[in-house]
Amino acid sequence: MNALQSVVDGLVQAEVPLSDVRIRRGVELHCTIPAAGVLRLGQAVPEMGARLVLMVGEDRRSQAGAFLVHYLFARPRENWFVHATASLDPRAPELPSLGSFDYPASRFERELSDVLGIRLLQHPDPRPLVRHGFWPEHFHPLHKDAEAGEFADDGRPFPFTEVGGEGVYEIPVGPVHAGVIEPGHFRFSAMGETIIDMKPRLYFTHKGTEKLFEGRRPHEGVELAERVSGDTTVGHALAYCQALEAAAGTEAPRRARYLRVLFLELERLYNHIADVGAIANDTGFAVAHAHCYRIRERLLRLNKRLTGSRLLRGAIVPGGVAVDLASGAGVVDEVAAAIADFEEVVGICFANTLVMDRLERTGVLTRTAAEDHGVVGFIARASGLDLDVRRDHPYAAYDELTFAVPVMTSGDVKARALVRVEEVRESGTLVGQVCRALPDGPVLAALGSPEPHQPAFGIVEGWRGRIVHWVSTADDGTLDRVKIVDPSFLNWPALPLALEGNIVPDFPLCNKSFNCSYSGNDL
């Protein structure tokens, strides 16, 4: 409470026009601001050490006679949040842009413009982000009365910024790729083999995921959350369930909180191990890839035995977990054996000079670039940013467990691989701690009734990085608005920076070292 009072005092001193100030859940400062005060807010809160983690718009014209835009700032380590809401004219919704000094804000704002038709004043990059070229001109999918009408290609090309000059040529890649990955277009400007610039274009499979939540009962949203990005079933389901629990004032039982850690770390394990193998494969060291995928398969089969799902679907539910653990001994032994197997593969890879020559000093993302772009997860930690939601904003049972947050400084492919290796080791220790200290008791609590139109959020450190789910319910208790921020939304834009000055054949290696999700981004 004292920390939040200091925040209020600081905002008042910075002349941020606050009203309806209240403290919720002990660590959240909620307030309303006029649209004209957004710039002051966006400058003042970061000066206190907090970063913007989410912007979300709501079409509340039928209930509140306005569009609402919410800003969520989070202060790591000190674990406090500022949640500010601005009300916009329903006839001509517009906001001052924070994009000239906050890059993540510029992305959230472009999204707001596309899906809700909100005009951002003096935005530095007003090009469409989510908006597909086939959408009708006045179609905004998150309007409550949205009707798509006819979709037709008008023939206009996407407005890429062209790079020219003598000897410069373009290489278009995608949107259709070999294999089963989802579509994304990458346009390289190169001179010889050296990449000068790369412009990505995503959102070819905008699925309307957030729209699909509308009108569902809260427990019915779990299946959607699990499918935001299939390899992050637990991370998204947990963030969603924590948001519901915060809204309803429900706390999951202690045993359930421990089991949530177990499932989240099992998800981290199989993904990180697979990624290390895939990175080695893109250097031409296919044997490491084969062995890492063999170990991944071993862990997926463990997941199946524990929860009935290889991807751990159905394990996380509002109020706790849906499956209990009879004994942790077998889990600890199986995980330890899988990690020992993985360690042998890692030793072989890192002793191979041909592999190391490809990883070192390739795809460097500097600390400054990572910080400016709001990068999260293992990509941030590989570039020297000491960020981890498990420690900075503890949830589940992480505040009762001991673990280290590995941080590297070189920002290259090697660093991103090493962070994964260290996190595999830490996940192994966390699984052991959970299974040895698993408390007795129930694994599920009844979910209370959320107060209508009172936003709540859940934040989780998924294996890729920070995941945020924001929820608001309608008067009848159904979901009115759900906003999701997958780590890939913030990490994709940093990939071109890591590619500059590298050679074209290193793109697959750099891309795999980031391993951003198309599905998690293209909501």
DRENDRENMI-354104 format. One line per 10 residues: their letters; for each residue x, y, z of C-alpha. Coordinates in nm, 2 decimals, always signed. Example, Ala and Ser with C-alpha at 12.3 -4.5 7.8 and 13.67 -1.06 7.14 Angstrom:
2
as	+1.23 -0.45 +0.78; +1.37 -0.11 +0.71;
This chain:
523
mnalqsvvdg	+0.00 +0.00 +0.00; +0.29 +0.24 +0.08; +0.45 +0.17 -0.26; +0.12 +0.24 -0.44; +0.06 +0.56 -0.24; +0.41 +0.68 -0.35; +0.30 +0.60 -0.71; -0.01 +0.81 -0.67; +0.19 +1.09 -0.52; +0.43 +1.07 -0.81;
lvqaevplsd	+0.16 +1.08 -1.07; -0.01 +1.38 -0.90; +0.33 +1.56 -0.89; +0.37 +1.48 -1.26; +0.03 +1.65 -1.32; -0.13 +1.33 -1.45; -0.51 +1.40 -1.43; -0.63 +1.10 -1.22; -0.98 +1.03 -1.10; -1.16 +0.73 -0.94;
vrirrgvelh	-0.83 +0.62 -0.78; -0.86 +0.28 -0.60; -0.64 +0.00 -0.49; -0.74 -0.35 -0.60; -0.59 -0.69 -0.49; -0.32 -0.51 -0.28; -0.08 -0.44 -0.56; -0.29 -0.28 -0.84; -0.36 +0.10 -0.87; -0.67 +0.15 -1.08;
ctipaagvlr	-0.77 +0.49 -1.21; -0.94 +0.67 -1.49; -0.78 +0.95 -1.70; -0.91 +1.17 -1.98; -0.78 +1.10 -2.32; -0.59 +1.42 -2.31; -0.39 +1.29 -2.01; -0.26 +0.98 -2.18; +0.07 +1.14 -2.28; +0.15 +1.25 -1.93;
lgqavpemga	+0.06 +0.90 -1.80; +0.28 +0.73 -2.06; +0.58 +0.95 -1.97; +0.53 +0.95 -1.59; +0.48 +0.58 -1.51; +0.80 +0.46 -1.69; +1.00 +0.72 -1.50; +0.90 +0.52 -1.19; +1.05 +0.21 -1.34; +0.73 +0.05 -1.47;
rlvlmvgedr	+0.68 -0.07 -1.84; +0.37 -0.08 -2.05; +0.27 -0.45 -2.08; -0.07 -0.42 -2.23; -0.31 -0.19 -2.41; -0.67 -0.31 -2.46; -0.97 -0.14 -2.62; -1.34 -0.21 -2.54; -1.65 -0.13 -2.74; -1.87 -0.02 -2.45;
rsqagaflvh	-2.10 +0.21 -2.66; -2.41 +0.02 -2.56; -2.34 +0.02 -2.19; -2.12 +0.32 -2.12; -2.17 +0.52 -2.43; -1.80 +0.52 -2.51; -1.50 +0.32 -2.63; -1.27 +0.24 -2.34; -0.89 +0.20 -2.37; -0.70 +0.05 -2.08;
ylfarprenw	-0.33 +0.08 -2.01; -0.15 -0.17 -1.79; +0.20 -0.09 -1.65; +0.40 -0.33 -1.44; +0.70 -0.26 -1.21; +0.92 -0.57 -1.19; +1.07 -0.68 -0.85; +0.86 -0.42 -0.66; +0.55 -0.60 -0.80; +0.31 -0.32 -0.84;
fvhatasldp	+0.08 -0.23 -1.13; -0.09 +0.08 -1.27; -0.41 +0.01 -1.46; -0.55 +0.33 -1.62; -0.87 +0.37 -1.83; -0.95 +0.64 -2.08; -1.30 +0.70 -2.22; -1.33 +0.80 -2.59; -1.61 +0.97 -2.78; -1.81 +0.69 -2.95;
rapelpslgs	-1.86 +0.89 -3.27; -1.50 +0.99 -3.33; -1.27 +0.78 -3.09; -0.92 +0.92 -3.09; -0.62 +0.91 -2.86; -0.27 +1.08 -2.84; -0.01 +0.82 -2.95; +0.27 +0.71 -2.71; +0.44 +0.55 -3.01; +0.70 +0.82 -3.06;
fdypasrfer	+0.88 +0.72 -2.73; +0.74 +0.37 -2.65; +0.78 +0.11 -2.93; +0.55 -0.15 -2.77; +0.28 +0.11 -2.73; +0.31 +0.19 -3.10; +0.23 -0.17 -3.18; -0.07 -0.19 -2.94; -0.20 +0.14 -3.09; -0.18 +0.01 -3.45;
elsdvlgirl	-0.38 -0.29 -3.33; -0.64 -0.07 -3.17; -0.67 +0.12 -3.49; -0.73 -0.19 -3.69; -0.97 -0.39 -3.47; -1.17 -0.10 -3.32; -1.12 +0.19 -3.55; -0.96 +0.42 -3.29; -0.76 +0.70 -3.44; -0.41 +0.76 -3.30;
lqhpdprplv	-0.30 +1.11 -3.32; +0.06 +1.17 -3.44; +0.14 +0.80 -3.46; +0.49 +0.75 -3.61; +0.38 +0.45 -3.82; +0.01 +0.45 -3.91; +0.03 +0.14 -4.15; -0.21 -0.14 -4.07; -0.08 -0.42 -3.84; -0.36 -0.67 -3.79;
rhgfwpehfh	-0.58 -0.54 -4.07; -0.57 -0.77 -4.37; -0.59 -0.62 -4.72; -0.91 -0.81 -4.79; -1.11 -0.66 -4.50; -1.38 -0.41 -4.60; -1.28 -0.05 -4.54; -1.50 +0.01 -4.24; -1.48 -0.34 -4.09; -1.34 -0.35 -3.73;
plhkdaeage	-1.38 -0.70 -3.59; -1.40 -0.60 -3.22; -1.70 -0.37 -3.27; -1.99 -0.54 -3.10; -2.20 -0.49 -3.41; -1.92 -0.59 -3.65; -2.04 -0.74 -3.98; -1.77 -0.84 -4.22; -1.96 -0.83 -4.55; -1.78 -0.92 -4.87;
faddgrpfpf	-1.41 -0.98 -4.86; -1.23 -0.90 -5.18; -0.87 -0.83 -5.29; -0.85 -0.47 -5.42; -0.50 -0.54 -5.57; -0.31 -0.29 -5.36; +0.03 -0.42 -5.24; +0.12 -0.41 -4.87; +0.31 -0.08 -4.81; +0.65 -0.21 -4.73;
tevggegvye	+0.93 +0.04 -4.69; +1.16 -0.02 -4.99; +1.54 -0.03 -4.96; +1.72 +0.07 -5.28; +2.06 +0.15 -5.41; +2.32 +0.00 -5.64; +2.36 -0.37 -5.59; +2.07 -0.40 -5.35; +1.81 -0.66 -5.43; +1.51 -0.82 -5.26;
ipvgpvhagv	+1.44 -1.18 -5.16; +1.08 -1.25 -5.07; +1.02 -1.55 -4.85; +0.67 -1.68 -4.77; +0.40 -1.64 -4.67; +0.37 -2.01 -4.76; +0.66 -2.21 -4.61; +0.79 -2.56 -4.64; +0.65 -2.79 -4.37; +0.35 -2.72 -4.15;
iepghfrfsa	+0.44 -2.39 -4.00; +0.19 -2.11 -4.03; +0.22 -1.83 -4.29; +0.44 -1.53 -4.26; +0.61 -1.31 -4.52; +0.97 -1.20 -4.48; +1.11 -0.95 -4.73; +1.49 -0.93 -4.73; +1.69 -0.64 -4.88; +2.04 -0.77 -4.94;
mgetiidmkp	+2.37 -0.68 -5.10; +2.55 -1.00 -5.20; +2.47 -1.23 -4.91; +2.46 -0.96 -4.65; +2.12 -0.87 -4.51; +2.07 -0.49 -4.50; +1.71 -0.51 -4.38; +1.43 -0.75 -4.33; +1.06 -0.66 -4.31; +0.82 -0.92 -4.17;
rlyfthkgte	+0.45 -0.93 -4.24; +0.23 -1.15 -4.02; -0.14 -1.18 -3.95; -0.22 -1.39 -4.26; -0.43 -1.62 -4.04; -0.60 -1.37 -3.81; -0.84 -1.61 -3.63; -1.05 -1.37 -3.44; -0.96 -1.55 -3.12; -1.04 -1.26 -2.88;
klfegrrphe	-1.38 -1.22 -3.05; -1.45 -1.59 -3.00; -1.44 -1.54 -2.62; -1.73 -1.30 -2.62; -2.05 -1.44 -2.48; -1.90 -1.76 -2.34; -1.92 -1.86 -1.98; -1.58 -1.81 -1.81; -1.50 -2.18 -1.78; -1.57 -2.22 -2.15;
gvelaervsg	-1.28 -1.99 -2.23; -1.01 -2.23 -2.11; -1.02 -2.44 -2.43; -0.97 -2.12 -2.64; -0.68 -2.01 -2.42; -0.51 -2.35 -2.45; -0.52 -2.31 -2.83; -0.38 -1.96 -2.86; -0.04 -2.13 -2.93; -0.05 -2.51 -2.90;
dttvghalay	+0.30 -2.54 -2.76; +0.21 -2.30 -2.48; -0.11 -2.47 -2.36; -0.03 -2.44 -1.99; +0.11 -2.09 -2.01; -0.20 -1.94 -2.17; -0.45 -2.15 -1.98; -0.28 -2.04 -1.65; -0.27 -1.67 -1.74; -0.64 -1.69 -1.84;
cqaleaaagt	-0.74 -1.88 -1.52; -0.55 -1.64 -1.30; -0.72 -1.35 -1.46; -1.06 -1.51 -1.39; -0.96 -1.59 -1.03; -0.85 -1.23 -0.97; -1.18 -1.10 -1.11; -1.37 -1.34 -0.89; -1.16 -1.30 -0.57; -1.09 -1.68 -0.58;
eaprrarylr	-0.76 -1.83 -0.47; -0.65 -2.17 -0.60; -0.57 -2.42 -0.32; -0.20 -2.45 -0.22; -0.16 -2.80 -0.36; -0.31 -2.68 -0.69; -0.06 -2.39 -0.70; +0.23 -2.63 -0.67; +0.09 -2.85 -0.94; +0.05 -2.55 -1.17;
vlflelerly	+0.43 -2.49 -1.13; +0.49 -2.86 -1.22; +0.28 -2.84 -1.54; +0.43 -2.51 -1.64; +0.79 -2.64 -1.60; +0.71 -2.96 -1.79; +0.60 -2.74 -2.07; +0.91 -2.53 -2.05; +1.13 -2.85 -2.05; +1.00 -3.01 -2.37;
nhiadvgaia	+1.00 -2.69 -2.57; +1.35 -2.57 -2.47; +1.50 -2.91 -2.53; +1.34 -2.93 -2.87; +1.46 -2.57 -2.96; +1.82 -2.65 -2.87; +1.80 -2.95 -3.11; +1.64 -2.73 -3.38; +1.91 -2.47 -3.34; +2.18 -2.73 -3.38;
ndtgfavaha	+2.00 -2.87 -3.68; +2.02 -2.53 -3.86; +2.40 -2.55 -3.83; +2.38 -2.88 -4.01; +2.44 -3.09 -3.70; +2.13 -3.31 -3.75; +2.23 -3.58 -3.50; +2.17 -3.33 -3.21; +1.83 -3.25 -3.35; +1.73 -3.62 -3.37;
hcyrirerll	+1.84 -3.68 -3.01; +1.67 -3.37 -2.87; +1.34 -3.47 -3.04; +1.38 -3.82 -2.90; +1.40 -3.66 -2.55; +1.11 -3.43 -2.63; +0.91 -3.73 -2.72; +1.00 -3.89 -2.38; +0.87 -3.58 -2.20; +0.55 -3.57 -2.41;
rlnkrltgsr	+0.48 -3.92 -2.31; +0.53 -3.83 -1.94; +0.28 -3.54 -1.99; +0.03 -3.79 -2.14; +0.07 -4.02 -1.84; +0.02 -3.74 -1.59; -0.27 -3.55 -1.75; -0.40 -3.76 -2.04; -0.27 -3.50 -2.29; +0.08 -3.48 -2.45;
llrgaivpgg	+0.04 -3.10 -2.46; -0.10 -3.09 -2.10; -0.44 -2.98 -2.22; -0.72 -2.99 -1.96; -0.48 -2.98 -1.67; -0.54 -2.61 -1.57; -0.89 -2.50 -1.49; -1.04 -2.19 -1.31; -0.99 -2.24 -0.94; -0.70 -2.49 -0.96;
vavdlasgag	-0.62 -2.80 -1.16; -0.82 -3.08 -1.30; -0.57 -3.36 -1.23; -0.39 -3.46 -0.92; -0.06 -3.63 -0.87; -0.06 -3.96 -0.69; +0.32 -3.97 -0.64; +0.60 -3.73 -0.75; +0.88 -3.99 -0.73; +0.83 -4.12 -1.08;
vvdevaaaia	+0.81 -3.77 -1.22; +1.13 -3.66 -1.06; +1.32 -3.97 -1.18; +1.18 -3.94 -1.53; +1.26 -3.57 -1.56; +1.61 -3.62 -1.41; +1.68 -3.89 -1.66; +1.56 -3.68 -1.95; +1.78 -3.39 -1.85; +2.08 -3.61 -1.80;
dfeevvgicf	+2.03 -3.74 -2.15; +1.99 -3.38 -2.28; +2.31 -3.27 -2.10; +2.51 -3.53 -2.30; +2.38 -3.39 -2.62; +2.45 -3.03 -2.51; +2.81 -3.14 -2.42; +2.86 -3.28 -2.77; +2.72 -2.97 -2.94; +2.92 -2.72 -2.74;
antlvmdrle	+3.24 -2.92 -2.79; +3.19 -2.91 -3.17; +3.38 -2.61 -3.31; +3.18 -2.62 -3.63; +2.85 -2.57 -3.43; +3.01 -2.30 -3.21; +3.14 -2.11 -3.51; +2.78 -2.08 -3.64; +2.63 -1.98 -3.31; +2.89 -1.72 -3.18;
rtgvltrtaa	+2.84 -1.36 -3.29; +2.55 -1.46 -3.51; +2.22 -1.27 -3.49; +2.32 -1.03 -3.22; +2.04 -0.84 -3.05; +2.20 -0.57 -2.83; +2.07 -0.49 -2.48; +1.97 -0.14 -2.59; +1.76 -0.28 -2.89; +1.60 -0.55 -2.67;
edhgvvgfia	+1.51 -0.29 -2.41; +1.38 -0.03 -2.66; +1.16 -0.30 -2.82; +1.02 -0.44 -2.50; +1.15 -0.78 -2.57; +1.06 -1.05 -2.31; +1.15 -1.41 -2.22; +1.47 -1.59 -2.30; +1.54 -1.35 -2.59; +1.55 -1.06 -2.34;
rasgldldvr	+1.76 -1.26 -2.09; +2.01 -1.36 -2.36; +2.06 -0.98 -2.43; +2.13 -0.89 -2.07; +1.78 -0.80 -1.94; +1.71 -0.96 -1.61; +1.34 -1.02 -1.64; +1.13 -1.32 -1.53; +0.76 -1.30 -1.41; +0.81 -1.60 -1.19;
rdhpyaayde	+1.04 -1.39 -0.97; +0.93 -1.03 -1.05; +0.55 -1.09 -1.01; +0.53 -1.42 -0.83; +0.22 -1.65 -0.89; +0.13 -2.01 -0.83; +0.38 -2.14 -0.58; +0.70 -1.97 -0.72; +0.74 -1.75 -0.41; +0.78 -2.07 -0.21;
ltfavpvmts	+1.04 -2.22 -0.43; +1.41 -2.15 -0.51; +1.54 -2.10 -0.86; +1.78 -1.88 -1.05; +1.71 -1.66 -1.36; +1.99 -1.72 -1.61; +2.10 -1.40 -1.79; +2.36 -1.38 -2.07; +2.50 -1.06 -2.22; +2.63 -1.14 -2.58;
gdvkaralvr	+2.28 -1.14 -2.73; +2.37 -1.39 -3.01; +2.23 -1.72 -3.11; +2.47 -1.89 -2.87; +2.34 -1.68 -2.58; +1.98 -1.77 -2.67; +2.07 -2.14 -2.68; +2.26 -2.12 -2.34; +1.97 -1.95 -2.17; +1.75 -2.24 -2.28;
veevresgtl	+2.00 -2.49 -2.15; +2.02 -2.32 -1.81; +1.64 -2.29 -1.79; +1.61 -2.66 -1.85; +1.84 -2.72 -1.55; +1.64 -2.48 -1.34; +1.31 -2.64 -1.45; +1.46 -2.98 -1.33; +1.52 -2.84 -0.99; +1.18 -2.68 -0.97;
vgqvcralpd	+1.01 -3.01 -1.06; +1.21 -3.18 -0.78; +1.11 -2.92 -0.53; +0.74 -2.94 -0.62; +0.73 -3.31 -0.60; +0.92 -3.33 -0.27; +0.72 -3.05 -0.10; +0.38 -3.11 -0.25; +0.13 -3.01 +0.02; -0.18 -3.21 +0.11;
gpvlaalgsp	-0.52 -3.08 +0.04; -0.77 -3.01 -0.24; -0.67 -2.91 -0.59; -0.98 -2.71 -0.68; -1.18 -2.42 -0.54; -1.52 -2.30 -0.66; -1.48 -1.99 -0.88; -1.67 -1.69 -0.75; -1.88 -1.45 -0.96; -1.67 -1.18 -1.11;
ephqpafgiv	-1.80 -0.82 -1.07; -1.93 -0.71 -1.41; -1.71 -0.47 -1.61; -1.43 -0.47 -1.35; -1.12 -0.57 -1.54; -0.87 -0.82 -1.40; -0.55 -0.98 -1.55; -0.32 -1.27 -1.51; +0.05 -1.27 -1.59; +0.26 -1.58 -1.64;
egwrgrivhw	+0.62 -1.65 -1.75; +0.56 -1.90 -2.03; +0.85 -2.08 -2.19; +0.88 -1.80 -2.46; +0.83 -1.52 -2.21; +0.57 -1.31 -2.04; +0.20 -1.39 -2.12; -0.08 -1.15 -2.02; -0.45 -1.23 -2.02; -0.70 -0.95 -1.94;
vstaddgtld	-1.06 -1.02 -1.88; -1.39 -0.83 -1.82; -1.73 -0.99 -1.78; -2.07 -0.87 -1.88; -2.37 -0.81 -1.65; -2.49 -1.17 -1.71; -2.16 -1.32 -1.61; -2.04 -1.41 -1.96; -1.71 -1.29 -2.10; -1.74 -0.94 -2.25;
rvkivdpsfl	-1.38 -0.88 -2.35; -1.06 -1.09 -2.33; -0.73 -0.95 -2.44; -0.42 -1.17 -2.49; -0.06 -1.07 -2.52; +0.16 -1.36 -2.63; +0.54 -1.29 -2.59; +0.57 -1.32 -2.97; +0.38 -1.00 -3.02; +0.67 -0.81 -2.86;
nwpalplale	+0.95 -1.04 -2.98; +0.88 -1.06 -3.36; +0.97 -0.70 -3.43; +1.32 -0.75 -3.28; +1.41 -1.03 -3.52; +1.50 -0.79 -3.81; +1.74 -0.61 -3.58; +1.93 -0.93 -3.50; +1.95 -1.01 -3.87; +2.12 -0.68 -3.98;
gnivpdfplc	+2.47 -0.75 -4.11; +2.43 -1.13 -4.11; +2.43 -1.34 -4.42; +2.11 -1.47 -4.58; +2.19 -1.84 -4.51; +2.19 -1.76 -4.13; +1.83 -1.64 -4.14; +1.69 -1.99 -4.05; +1.94 -2.01 -3.76; +1.85 -1.67 -3.62;
nksfncsysg	+1.48 -1.73 -3.67; +1.49 -2.06 -3.49; +1.69 -1.90 -3.20; +1.39 -1.66 -3.16; +1.13 -1.92 -3.23; +0.84 -1.68 -3.22; +0.49 -1.81 -3.25; +0.28 -1.72 -3.56; -0.04 -1.85 -3.39; +0.02 -1.66 -3.07;
ndl	+0.08 -1.34 -3.26; -0.20 -1.38 -3.52; -0.49 -1.38 -3.29;
